[in-house]
Amino acid sequence: MTRYQPATVPTFYFIGVTTGKSSIMRVFPAWARHLGLGESVIKGMDFPLHADPAAYREAVAFIKDDPLSLGALVTTHKIDLFKAARDLFDVVDPHATLMGETSCLSKREGKLVCHAKDPISSGLAIDGFLRPGYFAETGAEVMSMGAGGSTIALTWHLMRKERGADVPSRIVVTNRSQPRLDEIAHIHAELGSSVLVEYVLANRPELNDRAMAGLKPGSLVINATGLGKDASGSPITDAGVFPERGIAWDLNYRGDLVFLDQARRQQAARGLQMEDGWTYFIHGWTQVIAEVFDITIPTSGPAFDEISRIAVGAAKG
């Protein structure tokens, strides 16, 4: 017996923590009209952080077996849901296999397909605000706080051998618990990259401050913890000092965004560039929507700009 009711129209699910607060609930209907998705609707599935594996399995089994349930975007629970429901997936794409996570569930020819789209969407977002050759020219480093799916994807993109010399001179990954650090270290080892990576157990914000203080000028500092959206606060304290001419990137686009407030107070003195998660949000969703509905959505140019404009208008509406 499942707590989920069979879909009566083509339904796309959003598996998260506080899905009702997300702009996508207003944006998707506008995009659906623009993309010609007919009467398709979006529906949220909320789970607490690190939910019972049985709850994840129930949701995945329902989507798999319900004819009008087309697929899902998964956020926050990417790793936990993958582990809980691994045997329910008929096909697992190479990124999902390597990273041990899923951000997208789709169906093809009666089979449930598990994808990890973050390596693509995060790469598109980074390349949107960092010029080609940035790391090769500056020798800058990267610090990502939070060792979940987003950091796995971001670091994969930045460590790829195809980038040649345009890779960070060092990557620092911090996390509040050791097991996730061990997992990401294992994934990085599989990549065979020459980039130096340090893994820092930071169960107090002061430890993130300390790690950030050791970064070179121009370095990229990422809040990939969910703090500011899924929970209140920031992974650093108000005493934390950003690298000179650094870039502060908060993967959140909604919530308190305390991390960006802290960066803003240092912006003039440290010469900081600040980025929120809005473009990451756009790429993340459009990559999954394209997969679930089996359509092509541009990632740049006038057609992508129009999709972004529609999203801004719907989010504010």
N, C-alpha and C positions, 0 to 999 in steps of 0.2 A: 504494500500500500504506500503510495507516494503522496506527499503533500502538494505536489504540483498538478495543476489542471491542464489537460491537453489544450494546445493552442488552436484557436479557431481561424486565425489568419497567419500568414507567414510572419514568424516571430524571431527576433534577434535578441539574444540575452547579453546582459552586462553583469558579470560576476565581480563583485567588489565588496566594499565595506559600507559606504554611505552613498549608494548609487543615485538615490533620489536627489541628492544635492548637486550632482554633476551637471554641467552645461549640456552634456550630450543628450539629455532627456528633451531639451528644447532644440538642439542642433539636428539630431537625427531626422525628425520629421521634415525639416527644411531640406536637408540633404536628400532624403528619399524622394521628395518631389523633383528636385533638380536632377537626380540620377535616374529617374524613371523606375523606382522600385515598387510601384503600385501601392497596395494597401499594407505593406510591411510595417510592423511596429517594433519598438524596442521595449524590453522589460527588464527590470533590475532583479538581481538575486543577491541579497546581502548576507555576508557571513562575518562573524567576528574574526579578528586576527588569529591565525593558527587554529582554525576550527577543527572539530572532530573529523577525521578522515571519512567516516561514514556519511557525513553531511555532504562532503564534496562528491563522493561516489554517487549518492542519490541524485544530485543535480545533473551530473554527467550522464548517468544512465537514463534519466528522463529525457534529456536533450537528444540522446542517441536514438531512443525508441519512439519519440513523438514525431509524426510525419511533418507537421507544420513548424516545428522548432528547427530552424535552419543552422544555428550555430551560436557562438558566443565570443565576446571579448573578455579576457580574464585580466584583472589588475590586482595587485597586492598579494593575491593567493597563488601566483604563477607556479611557484616551486611546490608548495604544499598540495595543491590540487593535482599537479602532475604525479607526485609520489603516490597520492591516494588512489588515483584512477588510471594508472599506467596501463593496466591490463584491459581496460575498457576501450582503448584507442585501437582502431583497426590499422591505422597508418600513423607513423610518427616521423615528422620531417627531420632532416639532418641537424638543423639548429636546435630543435627541441631535444634531440638525442644527446647532443654534445652538452647542452646547458642544463639539462634536467629540469626543464620548465615548459610551461605553455602559456601563451598569451592569446591564442586563437583556436577555436574549435569550429570546424566546418564539415560539410558532408559532400561526398562525391560518390555517385553510383552506389548509394546505400551504405557506404562506409564512413565511419567517423574518423576525421583526420585531425591530428593534433599538430599545431604549428607554434614555433617561436618566432614572432614577427619583430620583436624588439631590436634584434641586431640591424634590421633594415631601417626601421623607423627612427631609432636613436642615431644611426649614421646620417640619415637625411637631416635630422635636427642639428647635429653638431656641425655638419658641413654647411649648414645654412648660416652659422654665425662665426665660424672659424675659416679664415681664408686658406686656400691650398698652400701647403708648405709652412704653415704656422709653426709647428713643432721643430721642423728642421731649421728654420730661421732663428728661433728664439731659444731653443734648448729648454723650453718650459716643461713643467711636470703636471701631473693630474692627481688630484686627491678626490676620491669618491667616498662619501660617508653613507654606509648602508651596503651590505653585501648581498642584497637580493637580486631579483631578475634584471632590474634596470642596470645595475652596476655590472653584472655579468655581460649584458649585451653591449653596453657602452665600452667597456674595456676590450671586449672582443673586436669591436670595430676599430679601436685605436691601436691595437696590437697586431693587426693583420700584416702579414709579410708583403702583401700587395702595396702597402703604403710606402715601402722603401725606407728612406731616411726620415720621412715625415711622421715619426712616432714620438710619444713623450719620452723624455730622458729618464723618467721614473714615474711609476704609478704607485700611489698609496691607497689602499683600501682599508677602511676602518669599519668596525661593527661592534655592537653591544654584546654579542655572544660568539664564542669560538667556533661552534659547528659550522656556521655559514661561512666563516673565513676559511675553514678547512675545505669546504665544498668548492668555493671559488678558486682556491689555490690548485685544487685538483684539475679543474676545468682549464685554468691557465697553463698548467703543465702539459695538457693534451694539445694545446695550440703550438707548442714548440717555438714560441716567440723569444727574441733576444732582449725584449724590454724588461728592465728590472722592476719587479713588483714587491712591495712590502705590505705585509698584512698586520694590522694593528688592532688589538683588542682594546676598544674604547667604551667601557661601560659607564663612563662619566663624561659630560661635555668638555670638561677641562682637558681630557686626554686628546680630544679632537683639536682643541686649541693648540696643544703642544705639537701635534703632527702638522697642523697648518703653518705654524711658525717656522718650520724647517723647509718650506717650499721656496723654489727659485722665483724671481720676478717673472711675471707673465703667466704664471701657472693657473690652471683651471680647477676651481673648487666646486664640487657638486654635492648638493643635498639630495641624496637618493634614499632618504630614510622614511619619507612619508610624514615626518614631523612638520606641522604647519597645515596638514590636510587631514590625514587619518587620525592624528593625535596632535595636541597642541604643543607649541614650543619650537625649539631649534636644536640641532645637534651640537652647536657651539654656544659658548657663553658670550655675553656682551664684551668681555675682555679679549676675545679672540681677535687676532690681527691678520687680515687678509694679505696675500702677497702683493708687493708693489706691481702696478699695472696688471693685476690679476683679473680673472673672469669669475664671477660668482653666478653659478647656474643652479636655480631651484627647479627640480623636475615638477613641482607642483605649480598649478596656475590658479588654483582657488584655495581658499582658507586664509589663515592669518599671515602666512608668508613671512614669519618672523626672521628667517634666515636672510631674506632680501632686505628687510628693514635694517638688520645689522650691517649688511654690506653698504646700504645707502648712506648710513652715517659715516662711513669711511671713504665714500666714493671720491670726493674731491681730494682728500689728503693722500689717498693711495692710488689714485688714477684708475679706478675699477670700471670694468664693463659688467653690466648686470643683465642676466637673461632669466626669464621665467619659463614655465613649461608649456606655454600656449602652442607654439609651433610643434613641439613634441607631441602634444595632445592631438593636433590635426593629423600629423603623419601616423601616429599610433592607431587612430580610429580609421583613417581612410585605407591603410594597409589591410586591416582586418575586414572592413566592409567589402573591399574589393575581393578578398578571398572567399568570404561567406556567400556573397551574392554572385560570384564568378563574373565579375566585370573588371574593366580597366579604369583606374582613376589616376590621372596625371600626378606626378610628384613635384613638378615645377612648371613655370611658364604661366601664361594668362589663364588657362583652364584651372590650374591649381590656385592661382590668386582669387579666382571667382569662388571656388569652394571655401577658401579661407574667409572671404568677404561675407559669404552666406552664414558661415559659422559665427562670425563676430556679431552680425545682425541678429541672429536667432538667440545667441547667448545673452544679449542685452535686452531682448524683447520680453 
